[in-house]
């Protein structure tokens, strides 16, 4: 599986040159995809965009689940790696909020490669994340108000 290959690559401690050869490999989009996924796990978040930028609009088609699966472009795969925290039920490392915002801004400016349907899905995922963020902030504010009221009640009892 892809994760077994990622583990093997991780144990080999690839050099920058070896990673570059993976992500620029011309024989198979699967080799490039493994290299891009590897970067998502091991690359410093601030350096991630430098690696991903050339591939954001990559039009090469591939099937993420092997033959018979839904086909998409490598560009949409890279966009998904940049914006999502989960990849097929496996958590990806979190990106610091300033870095994630910067990447999302750059993604919005970059031309999309992919079908209209893929862009629609990306937009839906982005909207869901925004809604989740808003809910999280609202919950945090509610919890803060509760704590303030509890503190006030404790003060009143004394």
Secondary structure, 3 states (H helix, E strand, C coil): CHHHHHHHHHHHCCCHHHHHHHHCCCCCHHHHHHHHHHHHHHCCHHHHHHHHHHHCCCCCEEECCCCCCCEEEHHHHHHHHHHCCEECCEECCCCCHHHHHHHHHHHHHCCCCCCHHHHHHHHHHHHHHHHHHHHHHHHHHHHHHHHHHHHHHHHHHC
